[in-house]
Amino acid sequence: MKSDSFLRTLKNGYLHDKFFKNVIEDPTKYRQFTVRDGIIYTKNLNSVEVTCVPQCNRELITDLVDQAHTIVGHFSTHKTSDYMRRWFWW
């Protein structure tokens, strides 16, 4: 489960990201995305729903990559990248 702080950061980031702001304002125009409780989701290459991360918040993306690298056991960038694609999209 994602923390309240993480969810607030995502929602705030959507408002500052040109693309995701449009998705939030009119999700019917962006059928590849789903908005639930203010969080934007899309499907990855395996058709698994993933959380969309606004690119305007580089610090959030850096933190996510650092955490993923730790979770996968400090293995290669390939394993970290695979893990990130399983859960997030930006």
URCORFEN-V201110 format. One line per field, one symbol per residue. phi: phi as a letter, one per 30 degrees, with the letter a starting at -180 (. if undefined). psi: psi as a letter, one per 30 degrees, with the letter a starting at -180 (. if undefined). burial: 1 if it has 24 or more other C-alpha atoms within 12 Angstrom, else 0. A space follows every 10 residues. Layout:
# URCORFEN-V201110
phi = ???
psi = ???
burial = ???
This chain:
# URCORFEN-V201110
phi = .dddddddde eddedccedd dddddbdddb ddcbcbhicc bbcddcicdb ddcdddcddd dddddddddd ddihdddddd ddddddbbba
psi = kkleeeeeee eeeeffkeef eeeeeifffi fflkkkhgkk llkafggkkl kkkkffieee eeeeeeeeee eghhalfeee eeeeffflk.
burial = 0000000011 1111100011 1011000000 0011100111 1100000001 1111111001 1001100100 0000000001 0011101111
